[in-house]
Amino acid sequence: MATASPPLVRPARTGPRSSTIVWQFVLTGVIWGSSFLFMKVALGGVSPAQVAWTRLVLGTLTLGLFVLARRERLPRRLRVWGHMLVLAVTFCVIPFLLFSWAQQHVTSGLASIYNATTPIMTAIMAWAVFRVEKLKPVQIAGILVGIAGVMVIIAPWQGLDLAQSLIAQLAILGATACYGFSLAYMRRFASDTGMSALVFSFLNIGLAAVIMVLLTPLIALTPVTLDVWIVLSLVLLGCLGTGVAYIWNQNVLRAWGPTRASTVTYITPVVGVVLGVVLLGEHLSWNEPVGAAVVFLGILLAQDRLHLRART
């Protein structure tokens, strides 16, 4: 997964050096962009549910080691655990399953491009569902521009594929809608839990892993075919993409704040597309990068980042 930056903590006054934060920001984008390649390779030997199961379990083990090393404490309030359970389902279980299933039918590059719609989905959810944000006219225009970009990517003028491809693309949009819902939910209900960024990530991934383990007899007990590349992809997807990268992202969030930290969204599709074309030989249609550019413009407008300076 790639994921977006949740507004959980305020920018820290002290912490890692600026150069370290920059490197963590770049590496997070690279790892999350590579996650789509890892999923595509892993699907050559395991089922979509097994991909989601493995990344969550390995991510939990990785984050748990950091929690133990830092002797972090878990929250005691049941209300906090209830909110974290909701986030585990909507921020991890459902979108991870949707992304894994959809990548059987779409390229890894296209999946990474669609993942960039997460800020648009977040703006919609924060405004229309949770009412935690009032949008300016320019931000509403940004949402409409983002939707137009998605239509360019789908390319309905080429004829809609009513088989798996279109359904898979809609499934990915469903996954990013889950991300948007979760990020708005965090802002509404989990912005002041008293947890550190590490503990928050550990509970989020950990509870999702528990759910997947409980569902193992129903969704994950299917034959597997493993080779060194599939195993390596699963390990990197779980330990790095769902483990270490979450810590780096939270460090960037604390240092830069949610707005600047969320610009990792611009790195992941570039990495995902390049790796898909170079390593997997995927074909890139002209409408996909054009649509992605339109989506990025919509993101800038939806987040009110474009400001025209008046000359004096």
PyMOL commands that set and color helices and strands:
alter all, ss='L'
color gray80, all
select helices_A, chain A and resi 18-42+48-70+78-102+108-115+118-129+137-154+156-158+164-189+197-214+216-219+228-256+258-266+268-280+287-302
alter helices_A, ss='H'
color red, helices_A
deselect
rebuild
show_as cartoon
